[in-house]
Amino acid sequence: MTNYLSKMIILPAMALCVAAVGQAAGQYAWSNRSMVRNDVHTAVQQPVGTAAERFAWKPLGEAKPAGVSPKSEATASTVLYEDFRLMTAGEEGNPDMTNILDSDGYIYYDYVQTYGWAGINVYQAGGCCYLSDGYQALLNTPVLDLTADDGRFTVRVSFRAASGSTTFYVVAGSASGMLGGGKTTATAEWKTVEVDMTCGVSQTIIQFAGDAPVYIDDVVITQVVEEEEPTSIDAPGNLSATDITGTSFTANWSAVTGATAYLLDVYYYTTGNEKVYALTDEEVTGTSYAVDGLEAGHIYFFTVQSTNGTLTSAESQQVLVKEASASVGTPTALDATEVTADGFRANWTEAENAAWYTLYAYSYRTMTGAGSYELENETFDCFDQGTTSNPLYNDIDVMLDGYTEHPNWEAVTTLACDGMIGLKNYYSVMGYYSALYSPIYYVSSPTPGKVTIRITAYCDADCSNNTLLGVGCIDAASEEGDGEWQDVTLSHEPQVYEFTFDTYEAYYLGIQFMDQNNADYGASGVVWIDGVEVSQQFAPGDLLCRMYSSDDVFGGTSFYVDTRDDDSDAYSYFVYAFTNGAEGTLNSDPSNEIMVGEISGIEDVEAAKADAGAVIRGTVGGIAVDLATGARIDVYTLQGSIAASIDGLTGSNSIAMPQGIYLVKTGGAVAKVIVK
């Protein structure tokens, strides 16, 4: 399952990126949607140690004999312990070079005892960790809250050089950059050091690196923690299903500090995402449980809660119980049933190997009068945790479905607190800038009206007085993401800022900020957004299309879509299938699109284009294209998938298509048309 919002996530290559790259980010540029790449780590050009000119490296102290701690054993608590016992493949001198990192640089659950370890060029070496070079390789701990004891903590680590000698670094950092650390010499003999630090913050990462290949083992982080009565207990992590058969499996999870038992739920889904439980709050004292006696023919899931007898945690992440598949089939969308003014049931065929489906529905609204129509009034009230001083970090690039009133909002390197979303350029050194993108709006009109955006926002104390808020209206049909950008200077107090743009037939809005007066280009400062209102001018007969809903469907091949708030609209839907693969989630191509209701509007919405010698228009049951010179004609759905393609001839061409809205490209011409 996709965990849409993860708390306190900082990607590994970014954690100490200011030090790692050794230079500030380049000239700021407003950027386009979906800019985040999966290969961001390749941008790291130097190891963390090359920032020596900006950081006073101190020698790391030799560790004291076993059993002797720099602090009293009675008061020092272990915050993190990792002996890499799960990295069993390979051996010292002959490490296993099989990839153990996911696309974001996190080490897979199978190889660490605490999930969240991350790195670059990290491999197994028979019970220890191997960093394969001194240029890019590094190892990061999970994000840790080390604010206790006024930020004092101790790092103990064992290491050796692969051959000869090299410099070994231990550095603490956060999204703002390096906080403390030191270096020592690593030889071919194992060595253990202890580092006492005083720089612990709420989101601390400890990074290990060398100027040449090194082996790392036995990382222990301790801190003096006052004994307090706990008010909550963590949910288990590092969950997996093993020994899977048609009627049984073994559920596994990692131990939680303070837990005396665990509560296991096992279930499958029926139509409407209703759960049918095989086990409910099954009490387990260990960290695994053999489940048997299940009904064959169902796809099961499980969750686990921790308990200490008084407190019970939230449910863990949902785990799919299914052997990995090599592929997943594409479903076929079927006609809707149970169609009323209040909603309809979307239907589709079962796809091979599918574990669940995602159903997307689009709405089509015909404007009956002239004037301004409100597209958005997003308050971000669904973010109900965190504060401005202790926010939650969202995933690097995340769709906010379920956290916004309408789906299809996208956020890049953002934070969340109670009732607000924050922009923070903590990944700017890697070439990525924080952004919030609106849903995509499709408008069929001879002359699309102007759009007005009102944003309630302010910048925090870490931003300079010349921090700019940039807002862009971007052409969604353009592969280059062309559009106009406007900016204003932000205040340190909440204010409403208004922007007005000419629009496109398909467009979305981008929101970013920059602080060129700040040496870190906004990597430490935050711009908080408390609300976004979007309205557009429409004429009678104009047609507005947007994503209406996005639902994950776990049980069956149908789902009821509630439309009672928009009973005058027409709708369409399509489906994707998903399953678990050997190295991550697999998704199908989109299904065909099904219309529900009739699209009405102006009679000739052709938005006929004479650009590049082409006239493109929608007709009843198809698309007509007149070409001055023969050229390829490609027809796309609004979701970007190819719907039809022909080699167009000079003169008139026609393409039969189901009812809907399509983007047509031929030569240098692009047009959006309605097929009735």
Salt bridges, closest charged atoms under 4 A:
ASP39 OD1 - ARG37 NE 3.38
GLU62 OE2 - LYS191 NZ 3.32
ASP83 OD2 - ARG85 NH2 2.92
GLU92 OE1 - ARG160 NE 2.88
ASP149 OD1 - ARG152 NH2 2.83
ASP150 OD2 - ARG152 NH2 3.98
GLU194 OE2 - ARG156 NH1 2.61
GLU295 OE1 - HIS298 NE2 3.28
GLU338 OE2 - ARG345 NE 2.83
GLU376 OE1 - HIS406 ND1 3.19
GLU376 OE2 - ARG546 NH2 2.27
GLU410 OE1 - ARG33 NE 3.14
GLU479 OE2 - LYS665 NZ 3.54
GLU498 OE1 - ARG454 NE 2.95
ASP502 OD1 - LYS450 NZ 2.42
ASP562 OD1 - ARG564 NE 3.08
ASP566 OD1 - ARG365 NH2 2.92
ASP569 OD1 - ARG365 NE 2.93
ASP626 OD2 - ARG617 NH1 3.01
ASP634 OD1 - ARG632 NE 3.07
ASP647 OD1 - ARG632 NH1 3.97
